[in-house]
Amino acid sequence: QVQLVESGGGLVQPGGSLRLTCAASGMTFSIYRMSWYRQAPGKQRELVARITSDSSTNYADWVKGRFTISRDNAKNTVYLQMNSLKPEDTAVYYCHAEFVSLGYWGQGTQVTVSS
């Protein structure tokens, strides 16, 4: 079955960086559009960044060049490099895979930005 496993979250100080990883299995990874979402306490889940099967990318407006999404089809992995982190980036970050009507979520990884 399809599995998406996120890792790389943790506690980081404001201005710091983290690299999130989502490892996929049980799917033909290269054909899927991959996305990172996040959900802060009391808020709705929101799109952070997306990368298509041909590696086109788009980002939420508030990312403002701080985050970079990338993928390695040979490793069935998608990454989210997050720089210049702010306390308001604190959330659970989720990986999402989508192909036509198929969609899968990972279990999420907690990112906490605090001094």
C-alpha positions in Angstrom: 0.0 0.0 0.0 1.0 3.6 -0.4 3.0 5.1 2.4 4.3 8.6 2.9 6.7 9.0 5.8 7.8 12.5 6.8 10.9 13.3 8.9 13.2 16.2 9.7 10.9 18.2 12.0 12.0 19.5 15.3 12.6 22.5 17.5 14.6 25.4 15.9 15.3 28.9 16.8 13.9 31.9 14.8 16.0 32.5 11.8 17.1 28.9 11.7 16.7 26.2 9.0 15.2 22.7 8.7 15.0 20.2 5.9 11.9 18.1 5.8 11.9 14.8 4.0 9.0 12.7 2.7 9.8 9.2 1.7 7.2 7.5 -0.5 6.6 3.8 -1.1 4.0 1.6 -2.8 3.5 4.0 -5.6 4.9 5.1 -9.0 6.4 8.2 -7.4 7.5 10.0 -10.5 4.0 10.5 -11.8 2.6 12.0 -8.7 2.3 15.7 -7.9 3.8 16.1 -4.4 2.9 18.8 -2.0 3.7 20.0 1.5 0.9 21.3 3.7 0.9 22.5 7.2 -1.6 22.9 10.0 -1.1 25.1 13.1 -3.2 24.6 16.2 -6.7 25.9 15.8 -6.1 26.7 12.1 -7.0 25.0 8.8 -4.5 22.9 6.9 -2.9 25.1 4.2 -0.7 24.5 1.2 3.0 25.4 1.6 4.5 24.2 -1.7 3.9 21.9 -4.6 6.0 20.2 -7.2 4.6 18.5 -10.3 5.8 15.3 -12.0 7.9 17.5 -14.3 9.3 19.4 -11.3 7.4 22.7 -11.8 6.9 24.3 -8.5 4.6 26.8 -6.8 4.5 28.2 -3.3 2.2 29.9 -1.0 2.6 33.7 -1.2 3.7 33.9 2.4 6.7 31.6 1.7 8.4 34.6 0.0 11.5 32.7 -1.1 12.2 31.2 2.3 11.3 27.6 1.4 12.3 25.4 -1.5 10.6 22.2 -2.6 12.4 19.6 -4.5 12.1 15.9 -5.5 14.4 13.0 -6.2 12.5 10.4 -8.2 15.3 7.9 -8.0 14.9 7.9 -4.2 11.1 8.4 -4.2 11.6 11.4 -2.0 10.4 15.0 -1.8 12.1 17.6 0.3 11.2 20.9 1.8 14.1 23.2 2.7 13.0 25.8 5.1 15.2 28.8 5.9 14.7 32.0 7.9 12.1 30.2 10.0 9.7 32.3 12.1 7.6 31.5 15.1 4.5 31.6 12.9 5.9 28.7 10.9 5.2 26.4 13.9 2.9 23.7 12.7 2.6 20.1 11.8 3.9 19.7 8.2 2.3 17.0 6.0 3.3 15.5 2.8 0.6 14.9 0.2 0.7 12.8 -3.1 -1.8 13.3 -5.8 -2.4 11.7 -9.2 -5.8 12.3 -10.9 -8.3 11.2 -8.3 -5.8 9.5 -6.1 -4.5 11.3 -3.0 -2.5 10.2 0.0 -1.3 11.9 3.2 1.6 11.3 5.5 1.3 11.3 9.2 3.0 14.7 9.6 6.1 16.0 11.3 6.1 18.7 14.0 8.0 21.9 13.4 8.4 24.3 16.3 10.1 27.6 15.9 10.9 29.1 19.3 13.7 30.7 21.2 
